[in-house]
Amino acid sequence: MILVFCVWNLYGIPALVVGFRNLVKKRQTSFEHSKIGFDLPVISVIVPAKNEEKVVGRLLRSFLRLDYPASKMEILVVDDASSDRTFEIIEEIADENPGRIKVFRRFKSSTKASALNFGLKFASGDLVATFDADSLPESDVLLNVVKYFSDPKVAGVQGSILSSNSDENMFTKFLSLERSVQYQIYQNGKDCLGLFVSLNGTCQFIRKSVLEDLGAWNETSLAEDMELSLRLVESDYKVRYAFDVKTHEESPNDLSGIVRQRTRWFRGNIENMVKFGRLMKKPASWVRVDAEIQLLGTFLAILCFFNYFMAYWTFTLPVDQLLVGIMYFTSILTLLVIGLVGLSLVIISKPFKWTNLLWLPFLYGYWALQSFIALNAFFLVLFRRPIKWSKTKRSGIITSPEAKKIVDSAV
């Protein structure tokens, strides 16, 4: 397992390097809207909302200000048995903008995937976009995404998700850095290398015809976005990452919120890895292999947990020197990878502050927390604990200047 851990870390370095290089290149280039060489498609935006009174209003107002023809966009909001004022807020905004927003109400809630499938029944667009209720999409998000679908082989596109409350506290700062790694560097690099790019639940776009052919979202999966991504890979569809398709979203701002969210993600990924192990039976393309390798990351996080015990063991008990050497090598490799990524993010962050470097040591502690959460998720699967879909709580707090501009422009 230690050898697997080393190989997995080394395997991810090319994507990180390519992604960082491409990110720097794009950051130095001023974006201009390119001319679309085909008629703009109709886009159906589906928003599942459950007890989102603090954020759903600003999301809908930001959608109404997007740089995209109103005749080519429909907004479908599914109130998923909310017990607060979510439905009233949605209806109020819909009444103020006749014909722009379609409102649906479910009186029994189950999962996010179920709410999405409910909304899909009423979608008439060529493309289906999904956004969480706390999202704040940039004004050109739809205009930028359509060019990726000019390639008929592309079935789905994942946009870039930025943190809208990154400076709220220590937890949101870590999650902001993590998101930058995941999207702006790692997904970016994998897209450049033609590897597996996963959909991530929000700011995701997919051809409606493909979605219906695949049977829409799996309502029993805790990670319905990853599960759909794997079915796309299995059917040999192509998914792209779009750096210039951006939205801002709230990060959990306390430990309990992080644990609930990540437990759901890790458990969903473990179940998906077991379910889609069949991809390795017929690895027709490297994308399928890469998808399985990415899912393996959850088990590697668990392995890191045991590495901490090995460290204690080497300092308290006489052990084989070879084992000590291997442990030190894996530890140094992990520290190197996390450190390089974190340092890169601090350097390219805008505005640059030397004090951002002080956050780097805490990234290692944050990774240790992920290991504990992954182990907990593993035990939930192992002992077949009942599946519970827990919703991430929203505070409505915004600290990002870019996100504040979106809210101000939508007022």
C-alpha positions in Angstrom: 0.0 0.0 0.0 2.9 2.4 0.7 4.2 1.8 -2.8 0.7 2.6 -4.2 0.7 5.8 -2.2 4.0 6.9 -3.6 2.9 6.0 -7.2 -0.4 7.9 -6.7 1.4 11.0 -5.5 3.9 10.9 -8.4 1.1 10.2 -10.9 -0.7 13.4 -10.0 2.3 15.7 -10.3 2.2 16.1 -14.2 -1.4 17.3 -14.0 -0.5 19.8 -11.2 2.5 21.1 -13.2 0.6 21.4 -16.4 -2.4 23.0 -14.7 -0.3 25.5 -12.9 1.5 26.5 -16.0 -1.7 26.9 -17.9 -3.2 28.9 -15.1 -0.3 31.3 -15.1 -0.6 31.6 -18.9 -4.4 32.4 -18.7 -4.0 34.8 -15.8 -1.6 36.8 -18.0 -4.0 36.8 -20.9 -6.9 39.3 -21.0 -10.1 37.4 -22.0 -12.3 38.6 -24.8 -15.5 37.0 -25.8 -14.9 35.1 -29.0 -17.5 35.0 -31.7 -19.8 32.0 -31.5 -19.7 30.1 -34.7 -23.2 28.7 -34.2 -26.6 29.8 -33.0 -26.8 30.1 -29.2 -28.5 27.0 -27.7 -31.4 27.2 -25.2 -30.1 26.5 -21.7 -32.3 25.2 -18.9 -30.9 26.2 -15.5 -32.1 24.0 -12.7 -31.7 25.1 -9.1 -32.7 22.7 -6.2 -33.4 24.7 -3.1 -34.2 23.5 0.4 -34.3 26.0 3.3 -32.2 28.5 1.4 -33.9 31.8 2.4 -30.5 33.5 3.1 -29.1 33.0 -0.4 -31.7 32.0 -3.0 -32.9 35.5 -3.7 -29.4 36.9 -4.7 -28.9 33.8 -6.9 -32.1 34.4 -8.9 -31.3 38.1 -9.3 -27.8 37.3 -10.6 -29.3 34.9 -13.1 -31.7 37.6 -14.4 -28.6 39.8 -15.1 -26.6 37.3 -17.1 -25.2 38.3 -20.5 -27.3 35.8 -22.4 -30.6 36.3 -24.3 -33.6 35.8 -22.1 -35.3 34.0 -25.0 -32.5 31.4 -24.9 -32.6 30.7 -21.1 -35.1 29.3 -18.7 -34.7 29.2 -15.0 -36.3 26.3 -13.1 -36.3 26.4 -9.4 -37.4 23.4 -7.4 -38.3 24.1 -3.8 -37.6 20.8 -2.1 -40.0 20.9 0.9 -38.5 24.0 2.5 -39.7 24.9 6.0 -38.5 28.5 5.9 -39.3 31.4 3.6 -37.5 29.9 0.5 -40.6 29.3 -1.5 -42.1 32.7 -0.7 -38.9 34.5 -1.8 -38.7 32.5 -5.1 -42.3 33.3 -5.9 -41.9 37.0 -5.1 -39.0 37.3 -7.5 -40.8 35.2 -10.1 -43.8 37.5 -9.9 -41.6 40.5 -10.4 -40.2 39.0 -13.6 -43.0 37.3 -15.5 -42.0 34.4 -17.7 -38.4 34.4 -16.6 -38.6 31.9 -13.7 -40.5 28.7 -13.4 -41.2 27.6 -9.8 -42.0 24.1 -8.6 -42.7 22.9 -5.1 -42.2 19.4 -3.7 -43.8 18.6 -0.4 -41.6 15.6 0.4 -37.8 15.9 0.3 -35.3 13.1 -0.4 -32.1 13.9 -2.1 -30.6 16.6 -4.3 -30.6 14.2 -7.3 -34.3 13.7 -6.8 -35.0 17.4 -6.9 -32.8 17.8 -10.0 -34.7 15.0 -11.8 -38.0 16.6 -10.9 -36.8 19.8 -12.5 -35.5 18.0 -15.6 -39.0 16.8 -16.4 -39.9 20.4 -17.3 -36.7 21.4 -19.0 -36.9 22.3 -22.7 -33.3 23.5 -23.4 -30.6 21.9 -25.5 -28.2 22.2 -22.5 -28.9 21.6 -18.8 -27.1 23.7 -16.2 -27.2 23.0 -12.5 -26.4 25.5 -9.8 -26.6 25.3 -6.0 -28.8 28.0 -4.3 -25.8 29.8 -2.8 -24.0 30.2 -6.2 -23.1 33.6 -7.6 -22.4 33.0 -11.3 -20.4 35.6 -13.1 -22.3 37.5 -15.8 -20.6 35.8 -18.8 -20.9 32.2 -17.4 -23.4 31.0 -20.0 -21.9 32.9 -22.9 -18.5 31.4 -22.2 -19.7 27.8 -21.8 -21.5 27.4 -25.1 -18.3 27.5 -27.1 -17.1 24.3 -25.5 -20.2 22.5 -26.9 -19.3 23.5 -30.5 -17.3 20.2 -30.3 -20.0 17.5 -30.8 -17.9 15.0 -28.8 -18.3 17.1 -25.7 -21.2 16.0 -23.6 -20.5 17.9 -20.4 -18.6 20.9 -19.1 -17.5 21.7 -15.5 -16.9 25.3 -14.6 -14.6 26.8 -12.0 -16.0 27.1 -8.5 -14.5 29.9 -6.3 -15.2 30.6 -2.7 -17.4 33.6 -1.9 -16.5 33.6 1.8 -12.8 32.7 1.7 -11.7 35.3 4.3 -14.5 34.6 6.8 -12.3 32.4 9.1 -9.6 29.8 9.1 -11.8 27.0 7.8 -13.1 28.9 4.8 -9.5 29.9 4.0 -8.4 26.3 3.8 -11.4 25.3 1.7 -10.7 28.2 -0.6 -7.2 27.1 -1.2 -8.4 23.5 -1.7 -10.9 24.6 -4.3 -8.2 26.5 -6.1 -6.1 23.4 -6.3 -9.0 21.2 -7.4 -10.3 23.5 -10.2 -7.8 26.0 -11.3 -4.8 23.7 -11.1 -5.7 20.0 -11.0 -8.9 19.9 -13.2 -7.2 22.4 -15.5 -4.2 20.2 -15.9 -6.2 17.0 -16.4 -8.3 18.8 -19.1 -5.1 19.9 -20.9 -3.8 16.3 -20.8 -7.0 14.8 -22.0 -7.7 12.9 -18.7 -10.8 12.4 -16.6 -12.6 15.6 -15.7 -15.5 15.1 -13.2 -18.7 17.1 -12.8 -19.0 18.7 -9.4 -22.6 19.3 -8.7 -22.8 23.1 -9.4 -21.7 25.2 -12.3 -22.0 22.0 -14.4 -23.4 21.7 -17.9 -24.5 18.7 -19.9 -26.4 18.1 -23.1 -30.0 17.3 -22.3 -30.2 14.5 -24.8 -27.2 12.7 -23.3 -28.5 13.2 -19.7 -31.8 11.6 -20.7 -30.1 8.7 -22.5 -28.1 8.0 -19.3 -31.2 8.0 -17.2 -30.5 11.4 -15.5 -29.2 11.6 -11.9 -28.9 8.6 -9.6 -31.2 9.4 -6.7 -29.7 6.8 -4.4 -26.1 8.1 -4.7 -24.5 10.4 -2.1 -22.2 11.7 -4.8 -24.6 12.0 -7.7 -22.2 14.3 -9.6 -19.3 11.9 -9.6 -21.6 9.0 -10.3 -22.9 10.7 -13.4 -19.4 11.6 -14.5 -18.4 7.9 -14.3 -21.4 6.9 -16.4 -20.3 9.5 -19.0 -16.8 8.0 -19.1 -18.3 4.5 -19.3 -20.3 5.6 -22.4 -17.2 7.2 -23.9 -18.5 10.8 -23.6 -16.1 13.7 -23.2 -16.2 16.2 -20.3 -14.2 19.4 -20.4 -13.1 21.8 -17.6 -13.8 25.5 -18.4 -11.5 27.9 -16.7 -13.4 31.0 -17.9 -16.8 29.6 -16.7 -16.9 30.8 -13.1 -19.2 30.9 -10.2 -18.7 31.8 -6.5 -20.1 29.6 -3.8 -20.1 29.5 0.0 -17.7 27.2 1.8 -18.6 25.6 5.2 -17.5 27.9 7.9 -17.1 25.5 10.9 -15.7 22.1 11.7 -19.1 20.3 11.9 -20.1 21.6 8.5 -16.8 20.4 6.9 -17.2 17.0 8.5 -20.8 16.5 7.3 -20.0 17.6 3.8 -16.8 15.7 3.4 -18.2 12.5 5.0 -20.9 12.5 2.4 -18.4 13.1 -0.4 -15.9 10.5 0.8 -18.7 7.9 1.3 -20.1 8.6 -2.1 -16.7 8.2 -3.7 -16.0 4.9 -1.9 -19.4 3.5 -3.1 -18.7 4.8 -6.6 -15.3 3.1 -6.7 -16.8 -0.2 -5.8 -19.6 0.2 -8.3 -17.5 1.4 -11.2 -14.6 -1.0 -10.6 -16.0 -2.5 -13.8 -14.3 0.3 -15.8 -11.0 -1.5 -15.3 -12.3 -4.7 -16.9 -12.3 -3.0 -20.2 -10.0 0.0 -19.9 -10.6 1.1 -23.5 -9.0 4.5 -22.9 -6.7 6.1 -20.4 -9.6 8.3 -19.2 -11.2 5.3 -17.6 -8.0 4.3 -15.8 -7.5 7.9 -14.7 -11.1 8.0 -13.3 -10.4 4.9 -11.1 -7.1 6.4 -10.0 -8.9 9.6 -8.9 -11.4 7.6 -6.9 -8.5 5.8 -5.2 -7.6 9.1 -3.6 -10.1 8.5 -0.8 -8.4 5.2 0.2 -5.0 7.0 0.0 -6.4 9.6 2.5 -7.2 6.7 4.8 -3.7 5.3 4.3 -2.3 8.7 5.5 -4.2 8.2 8.8 -2.2 5.0 9.4 1.0 6.7 8.4 0.6 8.8 11.6 0.7 5.7 13.7 3.7 4.4 11.8 5.5 7.7 12.7 4.7 7.1 16.4 5.8 3.5 16.1 9.2 4.4 14.6 10.0 6.8 17.5 8.8 4.4 20.3 9.7 0.9 19.1 12.6 -0.8 17.4 11.6 -1.3 13.8 13.3 -2.3 10.5 15.3 0.6 9.0 13.9 -0.1 5.6 10.4 0.5 6.9 11.6 3.7 8.5 13.1 4.9 5.2 10.0 4.1 3.3 7.8 6.0 5.8 10.1 9.1 5.7 10.1 9.0 1.9 6.3 8.9 1.7 6.0 11.6 4.3 8.5 13.9 2.5 6.7 13.2 -0.9 3.4 14.2 0.6 4.8 17.3 2.2 6.5 18.3 -1.1 3.3 17.9 -3.2 1.1 19.8 -0.8 3.7 22.4 -0.2 4.4 23.1 -3.9 0.7 23.4 -4.6 0.0 25.6 -1.6 3.0 27.8 -2.4 1.9 28.2 -6.0 -1.6 29.2 -5.0 -0.3 31.8 -2.5 2.0 33.3 -5.2 -0.6 33.6 -7.9 -3.4 34.7 -5.5 -4.8 38.2 -6.2 -4.0 40.5 -4.5 -0.6 38.9 -3.4 0.2 39.2 0.3 3.4 37.9 1.9 1.3 37.1 5.0 -0.5 34.4 2.9 2.6 32.3 3.3 1.8 31.9 7.0 -1.2 29.7 6.0 1.0 27.0 4.4 1.9 25.0 7.6 -1.8 24.7 8.4 -2.5 23.0 5.1 -0.8 19.8 6.4 -3.1 19.8 9.5 -6.0 20.2 7.2 -4.9 17.2 5.2 -4.7 15.2 8.4 -8.3 16.2 9.1 -9.3 14.9 5.7 -7.7 11.5 6.6 -9.9 11.2 9.7 -13.0 12.1 7.8 -12.2 9.6 5.0 -11.7 6.8 7.6 -15.0 7.6 9.2 -16.7 7.4 5.8 -15.0 4.0 5.2 -16.4 2.6 8.5 -19.9 3.9 7.5 -19.7 1.9 4.3 -18.1 -1.1 6.0 -20.8 -1.4 8.6 -23.6 -0.5 6.1 -24.9 2.4 8.1 -28.1 4.0 6.6 -27.5 6.5 3.9 -28.4 10.0 4.9 -28.2 13.0 2.6 -27.2 16.0 4.7 -27.5 19.5 3.3 -24.8 22.0 3.8 -25.9 25.0 5.9 -25.6 28.5 4.4 -24.8 31.7 6.4 -25.1 34.1 3.5 -21.8 35.8 4.4 -19.7 37.1 1.5 -16.1 38.3 1.8 -14.8 37.9 -1.8 -14.7 41.2 -3.7 -15.7 39.5 -6.9 -18.7 37.9 -5.3 -19.7 41.2 -3.7 -19.7 42.8 -7.2 -22.1 40.2 -8.5 -24.5 40.8 -5.7 -24.3 44.6 -6.0 -24.9 44.5 -9.8 -27.9 42.3 -9.3 -29.7 44.6 -6.8 
